[in-house]
Amino acid sequence: MVDRIRSLLARFSEDEMTVRQLVATEASFDVLCEEYHRLIELLDGFDQHVKRLEQLRALLEEELLTRIEGHQPQ
């Protein structure tokens, strides 16, 4: 429960008291908080994958350019 509230408060910090009250009193709001937290975790995971893919792309482009520039026509 703490993680999902933390995720929500990171986005809506100015409404902390209201968020805490809604979590404590409305089950449907708590469910939305859980969904929001899971989405944030998924996006964070995708961000990490995207960064790794961008690094791989840069390495491949560097290798391709090295070969293109070093190519001797036959």
C-alpha positions in Angstrom: 0.0 0.0 0.0 2.8 2.4 0.8 4.4 2.1 -2.7 1.2 2.9 -4.5 0.6 5.9 -2.3 4.2 7.0 -2.8 3.7 6.8 -6.6 0.6 8.8 -6.5 2.0 11.5 -4.1 5.0 11.9 -6.4 2.6 13.1 -9.0 0.0 14.9 -6.8 2.1 16.0 -3.8 0.1 19.2 -3.3 -3.0 17.0 -2.5 -1.4 14.7 0.0 -4.1 15.0 2.7 -6.9 14.4 0.2 -5.1 11.4 -1.4 -4.6 9.8 2.0 -8.2 10.4 3.0 -9.5 8.9 -0.2 -7.3 5.9 0.1 -8.5 5.3 3.6 -12.2 5.7 2.9 -12.8 4.7 -0.8 -12.0 1.2 -1.9 -12.5 2.2 -5.6 -9.9 5.0 -5.2 -7.5 2.6 -3.7 -7.9 0.3 -6.7 -7.2 3.2 -9.0 -4.0 3.9 -7.0 -2.9 0.3 -7.4 -3.5 0.5 -11.2 -1.6 3.8 -11.4 1.3 2.3 -9.4 1.5 -0.8 -11.7 1.5 1.4 -14.8 4.3 3.6 -13.4 6.3 0.4 -12.8 5.7 -0.8 -16.3 6.7 2.5 -17.8 9.9 2.6 -15.7 10.7 -0.9 -17.1 10.1 0.2 -20.6 12.3 3.2 -20.1 15.2 1.0 -19.1 14.6 -1.2 -22.2 14.5 1.8 -24.5 17.8 3.1 -23.1 19.5 -0.2 -23.6 18.1 -0.4 -27.2 19.3 3.1 -27.9 22.8 2.2 -26.6 22.8 -0.9 -28.8 21.7 1.2 -31.8 24.5 3.7 -31.3 27.1 0.9 -31.1 25.7 -0.7 -34.3 25.6 2.6 -36.1 29.2 3.2 -35.1 30.3 -0.2 -36.4 28.3 0.3 -39.7 29.8 3.8 -40.2 33.3 2.4 -39.6 32.8 -0.2 -42.2 31.1 2.2 -44.7 33.9 4.7 -44.4 36.6 2.0 -44.7 35.0 0.2 -47.6 37.3 0.0 -50.7 35.4 -0.3 -54.0 36.3 -3.4 -55.9 
